[in-house]
C-alpha cells in the first residue's frame, strides 16, 4: 500500500494541500507534540524525509511505530518493508 492508503487504513487524517503542506508532501497531526493542526510533513518521494513544523525532524519509522502501536523498532521496520510501497527509495 502507499502512504496515503496506510494513513486511511489506520484512520490517520491527512492533508495533501493547504496550510502547512509543502508541495510533494502529505501532512498529519504530529503524534510527538501537542499539534492541533497538520504540522508533520512526510515527503511523498522519500518517506525518510519527515519534519514537524513545531518540533522538528522525525524518522518515518518512529511515525509508523507510533501509529501502529508497535513496541519495537525492528518490528516496525519489518511492518514497513512488508506493507508500505516505496520505503527506502
C-alpha positions in Angstrom: 0.0 0.0 0.0 1.2 3.5 -0.5 1.5 6.1 2.3 -2.0 7.5 1.8 -3.5 4.1 1.9 -1.6 3.4 5.1 -3.0 6.5 6.7 -6.5 5.6 5.5 -6.1 2.0 6.9 -5.1 3.4 10.3 -7.6 6.2 10.3 -5.0 8.9 10.3 -6.4 12.2 9.0 -4.1 13.7 6.4 -3.7 16.7 4.1 -2.1 16.8 0.6 -2.6 20.6 0.1 -3.5 23.7 2.1 -1.9 25.4 5.1 1.4 23.9 6.3 1.6 21.4 3.3 4.7 21.7 1.1 4.5 20.6 -2.5 5.1 16.9 -2.8 4.3 16.2 0.9 1.4 14.7 2.9 0.8 16.2 6.4 -0.7 14.8 9.5 -1.1 15.9 13.1 2.2 15.2 14.8 1.9 12.4 17.3 5.0 13.7 19.2 4.0 17.2 20.1 0.7 18.9 21.1 -0.1 19.5 17.4 -3.6 20.8 16.9 -3.2 21.1 13.1 -1.3 19.3 10.4 2.3 20.2 11.1 4.1 16.9 10.4 5.0 16.6 6.8 6.2 13.4 5.0 7.9 13.7 1.6 5.9 11.5 -0.9 9.0 10.7 -2.9 11.3 9.9 0.0 9.4 8.8 3.2 12.6 9.2 5.2 12.3 13.0 4.9 9.9 13.9 7.6 9.6 17.1 9.7 7.2 18.7 12.0 6.9 22.5 11.7 6.6 22.6 15.5 9.0 20.0 17.0 11.5 19.3 14.1 12.9 16.4 12.1 11.3 13.0 12.6 12.1 9.5 11.4 9.5 7.7 9.3 10.0 4.5 11.3 9.1 6.4 14.5 6.0 7.8 13.0 4.8 4.4 11.8 5.7 2.9 15.2 3.5 5.4 16.9 0.6 4.9 14.5 0.6 1.1 14.6 1.3 0.9 18.3 4.4 -1.2 17.9 6.7 -1.9 20.8 10.0 -2.3 18.8 11.8 -0.6 16.1 12.7 -3.9 14.5 9.0 -5.0 14.4 8.1 -1.6 12.9 10.8 -1.8 10.1 9.5 -5.3 9.2 6.0 -3.9 9.1 7.0 -1.1 6.8 9.0 -3.4 4.5 6.1 -5.8 4.2 3.3 -3.2 3.9 4.3 0.2 2.6 5.4 0.7 -1.0 8.5 2.7 -1.9 10.1 2.6 1.5 13.7 3.5 1.4 13.6 4.8 -2.2 
